[in-house]
Amino acid sequence: MNISFNLPTAELEAQFIAEATAQGLDGLKGHRSIGGCRASIYNAFPMEGVDKLVQFMDEFAKANG
């Protein structure tokens, strides 16, 4: 499953992707046709990866509200 989402500004999306990549969360840049961000979470994706992404997203939202 692909979860596509947008942040309020392109600058915030770029910051989100850069900070996520720095924490080892790769491939969150959105699809070339729709932009934004995209998390690819398939059945074989490890649950700890999902947990790490959720934790990062929560911390990012609190810091950048």
N, C-alpha and C positions, 0 to 999 in steps of 0.2 A: 504494500500500500504506500502511496505517496501522499504526504500531507503538505499541501501548499498553503503558504500564508504570507501576508505582507505586514510590514511594520509601518508606522505613520509616515516615515520619510525614507528616501533612498539612502541618505547618509546614515540613518540608524540601522538600516538593513546591512550596509557595508560594515558598520561597526560590529553588529551582531555576528556576521559571518567571520570577520577577522578574529574576534574574541573566541568564538567557538572553535575555529581552526587552531588557535593557540592552545586550546585545552584538549586537542586531539579529536574534535568533532568535525570531521571532514565531509565535504559534499553537500553542504547546506545551501549553496547558491541555487537560486530558482532556475526553472526550466527556461531555456532561451526564448521560448515563445510567450511566456507569461511573466517572466521576471520574478521578483520577490525572493522568497526563501522556500526551500523544499526539503523535507525530511523523508528519506526512503526507509521505511520500516517494513521489512518483509518477514514472513513466518520464521525464517532461519536467523533473523537478526537477534543477537543475544539480548536478553532482558536487562542485563547490566548496562548495555549501551543505551537502551531506552531510558533507564533510570538516570543515567548521567546527562542525557539530553534534557530531560524534564527538570532536573536540578539546575542545570545551566540556564534554561529558559526562565525559571523562577527567579534566580539571582539576577539575571540580566533585566528582567521586568522591574524588580525592586530598585535596582541601581539607576535605571533609565526611565522609570515610570511613565 
